[in-house]
Amino acid sequence: MFQFIGFVLKAPLDFAKKFIQSPISTLYYGLVGQWYLVTMSLCVVVLYWVIVGFNKAGVTDFAFKAFSNASREIKGFAQFCIPLVTNINAFIDCALHTPEYTGDGTSNIFERSMNNDLDGIIQHPINHDKMNLLSPYELLNDKEDQKSSPDQNAQ
């Protein structure tokens, strides 16, 4: 009985080992790899055109506005309703009539800086032609070169 169970458990491993060692596995992996590349490139191209279509139709702007409204409501819920979690009636009433989020000094400064960063990215998107995507420090090197260039021009 135990030998049969051992055979059943070991048989797929033996088959896989023999298959990997056989020359036909190169053909198999070549075909699988080729179809994988074709399928993935197709998916990337289709995803690109879907995103471009959504941008042209205004779906992404609508989704961004809906997401920002929902985030304000969630922040108001977290700020005002979570402290009432021990009083279930007050908690449910607060959840049904969530007050507007106000924030405190620290969170307002954080949100303001994040919004400024986001606005900067939207107004001045990254130029991928000038940027080496393999080196995230190239931007820092460019800034150092710009700082050193006026000194060199003065000489």
ZAMIDREN-975960 format. One record per residue (C-alpha): x negated, y negated, z negated. Coordinates in steps of 0.1 Angstrom, whole numbers, plus 5000, padded with zeros to 4 digits. Layout:
<sekes>
XYZ...
</sekes>
This chain:
<sekes>
500050005000497349754990495349845021498349765043498749425025495049355030495249445067498249215071496548925054493248985071494549055107495248685116491748585104490148865125492148765155491148405151487448495147487548715178489448445198486948175189484048395199485548485233484748275264488448225271488648005240486647735259489247725286492047715260490447435240489647245272493347255283494647175248492146885245493046755280496846765273496246605239494346315255497046275282499846275257498146035233497245785260500845805272502045735236499745435232500745285265504445335258504045195223502344885237505144815262507744875235506144615213505744365242509444425251510544365215508444045214510143915246513544005233512943835200513444145180510244105161511043745150514543865138512944155119510343915104513143675092515143965078512144105060511243775045514843725033514844075018511444005001512843694985515843884972513644164959511343914942514343744925515544084914512144174899511843844882515243814866516944154866514144384855513844224820517544314815517144684822517944774785521344604787523044794815526044564819523844254822521444444845524244544869525744194869522244044876521744304904525044204920524443834917520643804919519343454912516943284936513343364931511343074916508043224906505443074882502342874888500043164896502343344919503343024937499642944944499043304956502043304979501142954993497543075001498843395017501343195038498642955049496443245059499343405078500143075096496443035105496443385121499743315140498542975153494943095161495043465169491843655169489943645202488844005207486643905237484343705215484443945186482444265182485044495167482344735155480744465133482944275109479944065099479543895133481843615123479543545094476443555116478143305140478843065112475243085100474043025136476242715138474842585106471242635117471742495152472142125142468842135124467142285154468642015177467441735154463841855157
</sekes>
